[in-house]
Amino acid sequence: MAKTNFQYEKRQKELEKKKKAEEKARRKLEAKNNPKPADGSEGDEPEADDADDADDADPAAEGDAPVQPQ
């Protein structure tokens, strides 16, 4: 049976760690340069309000099926 190449596995693990660290540093730098987060999860409040207004625009839909509390 062939011997496991531990040096190769170790090198791959080191490369993965280095890649993750670089990605983290890049994200941190982007967050520092831009006040908004890169993923856009925050700061979308006006859009969420617009979505709520769209639900209010159809009053017929509200009376069709009563919503039961859970």
C-alpha positions in Angstrom: 0.0 0.0 0.0 1.2 3.5 -0.8 2.4 5.8 1.9 0.3 8.9 2.7 1.9 12.1 1.6 1.6 14.2 4.8 3.8 17.0 3.4 1.3 17.5 0.5 -1.7 17.5 2.9 0.1 19.9 5.3 0.9 22.3 2.4 -2.7 22.3 1.2 -3.9 23.1 4.7 -1.4 25.9 4.9 -2.5 27.3 1.6 -6.1 27.2 2.6 -5.4 29.0 5.9 -3.4 31.7 3.9 -6.3 32.1 1.4 -8.8 32.5 4.3 -6.6 35.1 6.0 -6.2 37.1 2.8 -9.9 37.0 2.2 -10.6 38.2 5.7 -8.1 41.0 5.4 -9.7 42.1 2.1 -13.2 42.1 3.6 -11.9 44.0 6.7 -10.3 46.6 4.4 -13.5 46.9 2.3 -15.5 47.4 5.5 -13.1 50.1 6.7 -13.2 51.9 3.3 -17.0 51.6 2.9 -19.4 52.4 5.7 -22.0 50.0 4.3 -21.3 46.3 4.6 -20.4 44.5 1.4 -23.2 42.0 1.7 -25.9 44.7 1.8 -27.7 43.1 4.8 -27.9 46.5 6.6 -29.0 49.8 5.2 -31.8 48.3 3.1 -34.5 49.7 5.5 -36.1 52.0 2.9 -36.5 49.0 0.5 -38.1 47.0 3.3 -40.5 49.8 3.9 -41.4 49.9 0.2 -42.2 46.2 0.4 -44.5 46.8 3.3 -46.3 49.5 1.3 -46.9 47.1 -1.6 -48.7 44.7 0.8 -51.0 47.6 1.9 -51.8 48.4 -1.7 -54.1 45.4 -2.1 -56.9 45.7 0.6 -59.0 42.9 -1.0 -56.3 40.4 -0.1 -56.5 41.2 3.6 -60.2 40.3 3.9 -60.1 37.0 1.9 -58.6 34.7 4.6 -58.3 35.6 8.3 -54.9 35.2 9.8 -54.9 33.1 12.9 -52.3 33.7 15.6 -49.9 30.9 16.3 
